[in-house]
């Protein structure tokens, strides 16, 4: 594969999570026909770029570069699905019940994909000789995945009840429970990110300075959530915009997967370079 083409694909994938977040947040894009076209185009571009950068290595070998490519695509997949289905979905209070039902279905499956991606990354790091930080990262990622499944399925069930006409108010304790479990899920995901960044740096999958950047960013985001507190703040038309509230941004369920998505891009590049 031409190195220039691979580089363009790599730069596109690096910018992709930022672009996906913007596209998902712009509610006017959620119009019949437009959102579907934008989603398909963006998803296709991501798939092609991933193949060019290193995804093709999966079909060549199951160990080494093949495993790096598999871990990479699993970590990128959640934001790929978001780019396909969430064009213009906006925050929950702007979306319809059907859209929110789809939102939490996507979040549930993305939490599963992200956890599997971390498991494969741990295995790849084991093969490369790093077992300490990758083991700690694996433990944090697995615990975060369980916490995500609990809180997201709880909300999914609540939305499904309302969607089917059952407007019985849920006990307030369930809202508190969601906030606490989601708080734990986000913090553990940031911890897993910092630990895996350190592990990747030790086997030279990641440079020292980028690894330090991931660790620092994770620490700052954890601090923002700790300052915010256990209870997830209200996001509505009557509150300050969510994008002006750092503690809210850091605790949005999909945000902790942002840096692992960039891990996936790096792993795909490593897989492609190994082949070259």
N, C-alpha and C positions, 0 to 999 in steps of 0.2 A: 504494500500500500504506500502511495506517495506520502512522504513525510509532511509536505505542505498541507495536503488534504487532511491528514490526521491532526495536525496542529489546529486547523480551522475548526474541525469537529470538536476538539478538546476545549477550545476557547468558547465555542457555542454552549457546550454542556456546562462549563463553569458559570456562564451567565444565565443559564436556563432556570435555576430555582428562583432567582430574583425576578425574572420575567414572569414566571408562573404565578408568583404571589401577586404581582401587580395585575395580571390579567384576571385572576380569580377575584380580586377585590373590586374591580370596576363594574358596578351593577348595570350600567347602561348596555354593556356587551351581552347581557342575558336577554336577547331577543331571538324569536323563532328564526332559525336558519343561520343567523350570524354566529351564535355561540357554538353551534355544532361544527361549522366550517372552521372557525378559529381553533377549536379543540382538536379536530382531526389533523389540521395542518401542523400545529405545534407538536402533537404526539408523534406524527410521522417524522418530523424533523429530528426529534429527540432519538427516535428509533434508528434512523439512518446514521446520525452522528455517533451514537453508541456503537453501532456495528463497525463504522470506520475506525473509531478510536481503539477498540479492543474486544468488543463483544464476540466477534467472529472466532475468538480463541476457544470458546466453549465447545465448538464442534471438533476441535483438533485434539484436545487432551483433557483429562479430568483432573490431573494434578498440576501444580505449578501455575503457569499462566492461565490455564483453563479455570482453576479454582478462583483466581483473582478476578477473572472476567465474570464468573458467576456471582461472587460477592458484590462486585461493582454493579451489575444490572439489578440485583435484588435491592440494593440500597438506593438506586436511582428510581426504581419502579414506583414507589409511592408518589413522588412528585410528578412522574409521568402520567399516572392515573389522574392526579389532580388537574394537570394541564388539559387532559382530555374531557373531564366531566365537570370541572368547577369554573369554567369560563363565565365570569360575571356573576357568580353566586353570591358574592358579598358576605357581610356578617349575618348571623342567624336571624336577627330581627328584620332584615330586609328580604330574606328568602321566604318562599311559600313552605307550607307544611311538607309537601311532596319533595321539595328541594332539600329541606333539612333532613328528611328521612333518608334521602340518597346521600347527603353529606355524612351522616354518621355511619351508614353502611360502608362508605369509602374509607372513613377513618378506622373502622374496625379491621377491615382487610389490610389497610396500609400498615397498621400496627403489627399485624402478623407477618407481612412481608419484611418489614424493617427488622423484626426480631430474628427471622430466619437469615437475613443478610448479615446481621451481627454474628450469628452462629457460624456461618461459612467463613466470615472474616477471621474469627477466632481460630478456626481450623487451619486457614492459610498461614496465620501468624505462628501457630504451633509448628507447622512444617518448616517455616523460616527460622525457627529456633527461639522465638520469644514466647514465654509461657507465664510469666508473672503478671504483667500488666494486662495481657490479653485475657487471662483467667478472671481477674478482677472486673474487667470491662464486660466480659461475658455474663458474670453474675449480676452486675448492675443492669445490663440490657435485658436479660431474661426476667428479672424482677419488674423492670419498667414495662415490659410487654404484658405481663400478667395484670399489672395495675391499669394499663390502658384498656385491656379487654373488659375489666370490671366496670370502669367508669363510663366507657363509650357504649357498652351494651346496655347499661342502666339508662342512659339518655336515649338510646335508640328505642328501647321499650317504651319510654315515656312519650316520645314523638309518635310512635306507632299507635299508642292508645288514643291520643288526641286525633290522629289522622282517621281512625275508625270510629270516631264519634264519642269516645269515652272521655268526658271532661272532668272526671273525678279528681279533685286536687290531691296531689301526692303529699305525704307527710314531710314537713320541713326538714326532718332529720335526713331524708334521702338527698336533699340538696346539699346539706352539710357534708354528707358522706361522699358525694360526687366531688365536691371541692377538695376534700382532703386527699382522696385517691388520685385525682388529677394532678394535684400539687406534688405528690410522691412520684407519679409517673414522669412528670417533666424533669424534676430534679435528678432522678435516676438516669434519665436519658442523657442529660447534660454531663453527668458523672461518667457514664459509659463513653461518651464522646471524648472527654478528656483522657480517659484511660486508654482507649484505643488509639488516639493520636500519639500518646507517649509510646505505646507498643509499636506502632507503625514507624515511628522515628528510630527506634532501637534497631530495627532490621532494614532501615533505609528505604522503606516504602514511601516515607514522607520526610522532607527536610526538617532540620531542627527548628528553623525559624517558623515555617508554617505550623509545625506541631505546637510550638509555644503560642502561636496565634490562636489555635483551636482551644488550647487549655485556658488561655486568658479569656477568650470570648465565653467559654462555658462557665467560668467562675463568675464573670460579670452577670450573665443571664441568671445563674442560680441566685446571686445576690438580689437581683431585681425581683425574683419570685419570693424570696424570703422577706423582703421589705413589703411586698404586696400582701403577704399573709396567706393563710390556708383557704379562706373563702374566695371563690372566683368572683371578681367584680361584675356588676351589672353592665351589659353592653346593650344600649338601646338608643333610640332617637332622642331621648331626654338626657343622655349623659354626654360627657365630652367624647369626641371621636376616639375610637379604639386605637387608631394609629398614632395618637398623641400621648398614649399612656404606656410607658415602657414595661411596667409590671404586667399589664394586660397582654401586650405583644409576646413577652417571654413565656406566658402561660397558655397561649393558644395551642391546642393539641398538636397541630401540624408543625409548629415552629421548631420544637426540639429536633425534628427530623431534617432540618435544613442542612446542618453541618455534616451529618452522616451521608446526605445526598452528595455533597462535595467529596467525601471519602470515596464514594462509588466512582466518581469521575476519575479520581487519582488512580484507583485500582484498575479501571479499564485502560488507562494510559500505560500503567506498568505492564499489564498483560500484553498490550500491543507492542511495547518496546522489547519485551522478552522475546517475542516472536521475531522481531526485526534483528 
